[in-house]
Structure formats: C-alpha cells, structure tokens
C-alpha cells in the first residue's frame, strides 16, 4: 500500500513541499485534482483526505522562477499560516521554553 492509501481516513502531512521535484509536483497535482492515485500493479484508487503541507521556501518566488507549479500552489494554498522564524520572534522564546519545561516536568 502507498502512503495515500495508508492514510485513508486520516491526514497526510507533506513537509518541505518546496523541495519536490517537478515530476513529483505533477503527480501530486493529479492526486489533488482527480482525487485518485495509482498503485503499482493495481487499479486506480479514489479517496479524499485532508492534506497539510509545510515549507521554509518562498513558493511565490519559486513560481516566478519556474521552480514550483503555480496550479499546484493554488491547490495547496487553501488556508495559509505564516510563522516567522524563531530568530525573528525574540519575545516568544521564554514562553516557548516555559511550555516545553512544563511538559518535561510533568513526565517525571
């Protein structure tokens, strides 16, 4: 079974979507548009499942440079959450550290 088939009823998380090769972008776009995928040596399967993706790259710039498919970008970009890097959120470090410290202390 492939990843999409295994995730039936769940959610798929694609990390570093900006690193996908152009051929893989085409395949992913087909899955999102047609809502079907091919298993190796099997019939087509249909399914609909939530998909979450993340990247540290500027996909809009990559589109301008023809390194990321615009149609795939608009299929994926239904709802965006932008998180600036921690180096740009200097005030959040202590709160973040306190949260992790509390979780660690609860385990003991």
C-alpha positions in Angstrom: 0.0 0.0 0.0 1.2 3.5 -0.8 1.1 6.5 1.6 -2.2 7.9 0.3 -3.8 4.6 0.7 -2.4 4.0 4.2 -3.7 7.5 5.2 -7.3 6.6 4.3 -9.5 8.2 7.0 -6.5 10.3 8.3 -4.4 13.3 7.3 -1.3 13.5 5.2 1.5 15.9 6.1 3.9 16.8 3.4 7.0 18.6 4.9 9.2 20.7 2.7 6.8 20.8 -0.2 9.1 23.4 -1.8 11.7 20.7 -2.3 9.5 18.5 -4.6 11.0 17.6 -7.9 8.9 18.9 -10.9 7.9 15.3 -11.8 6.6 14.7 -8.3 4.7 18.0 -8.4 2.8 16.8 -11.4 1.9 13.6 -9.7 0.8 15.3 -6.5 -1.3 17.8 -8.5 -3.0 14.9 -10.3 -3.9 13.3 -6.9 -5.3 16.6 -5.7 -7.3 17.4 -8.8 -8.6 14.0 -9.8 -8.8 12.6 -6.2 -7.3 9.3 -7.4 -3.9 7.7 -7.4 -2.3 4.7 -9.0 -0.9 1.8 -7.0 1.9 -0.1 -8.6 0.5 -3.1 -10.5 -3.1 -2.3 -9.4 -6.2 -0.5 -10.3 -6.8 3.2 -9.6 -8.0 4.1 -6.2 -10.1 7.0 -5.2 -10.1 8.9 -2.0 -10.3 12.2 -0.4 -8.3 13.1 2.7 -7.0 16.2 4.4 -3.6 17.3 3.3 -1.3 19.6 5.2 2.0 20.9 3.8 4.9 23.0 5.0 7.9 24.6 3.6 10.6 27.1 4.6 10.8 28.4 1.0 9.0 31.2 -0.7 6.8 29.3 -3.1 5.6 32.5 -4.8 9.2 33.4 -5.7 9.7 29.8 -6.8 6.7 30.1 -9.1 8.2 33.2 -10.7 11.4 31.2 -11.3 9.5 28.3 -12.8 10.7 26.0 -9.9 7.2 25.3 -8.5 4.0 24.8 -10.3 1.5 27.6 -9.9 -1.5 25.3 -10.3 -0.2 23.0 -7.5 0.5 26.1 -5.3 -3.2 27.2 -5.6 -4.4 23.6 -4.9 -2.3 23.5 -1.7 -2.8 27.1 -0.6 -6.4 26.9 0.6 -5.6 28.1 4.1 -2.2 29.6 5.0 -0.5 30.1 8.3 2.8 32.0 8.2 5.1 31.5 11.1 8.2 33.8 11.1 11.5 32.1 12.1 12.3 32.0 15.8 15.2 34.4 15.1 12.5 37.0 14.2 10.4 36.2 17.3 12.8 37.2 20.1 10.0 37.8 22.6 8.5 34.3 22.2 11.5 32.3 23.3 10.8 32.5 27.0 7.1 31.5 26.6 8.1 28.7 24.3 10.8 27.5 26.6 8.5 27.6 29.6 5.9 25.5 27.8 8.5 22.8 27.0 9.9 22.9 30.5 6.4 22.3 32.0 5.8 19.3 29.7 9.2 17.8 30.6 8.5 18.3 34.4 5.1 16.6 34.1 6.6 13.5 32.6 8.7 12.9 35.8 
